[in-house]
């Protein structure tokens, strides 16, 4: 992540804190909206742009939530890499997704 994006994430986190609405609320709301768009897609009524937009909303709200908890981009990247490697290994050894 570049410096400007990190600063924007920090600014949104500050806005959330001053509004009294916890970042976790926004994560749940955006996940629900993404689920709705994915379900539409499964019914053949999907819209790629809406799915991308909602997925980016989820990523943004999760980034704000992680910022609130003091998680650095490097820590998040390391954990994501670990989880991806573990999922691939699980699939290769047991075909479990």
Steps between C-alpha positions, in 0.01 A plus 500: 500500500626844423531777756199696372268200534630427850434861599148483357431177690619670820276799428196278450582317823509836682165598348349167610631547853364853527161394359456235766438229238756223535690387189365148554150629423613622158675169429179308570291737291736484202534120522121474487490719189769287332311183589188647337689575178660155491159337548365702207794380292425138592145553367639633172413861579842613610679817414880482502537869584270472802687192624836674461366814669359307797815286531709818514265638765562184704876531455489866601296440814720206599810717449348762732417230757856363488637853536287545812666192651849617407559236234770610256472434128800268530335300779180468296696396192697240697184350651321495167796323342505246782129431464524466121794259526313296762188482281703379201681242712169377644361462149810320375503254790130435562305673219328701774412853394 
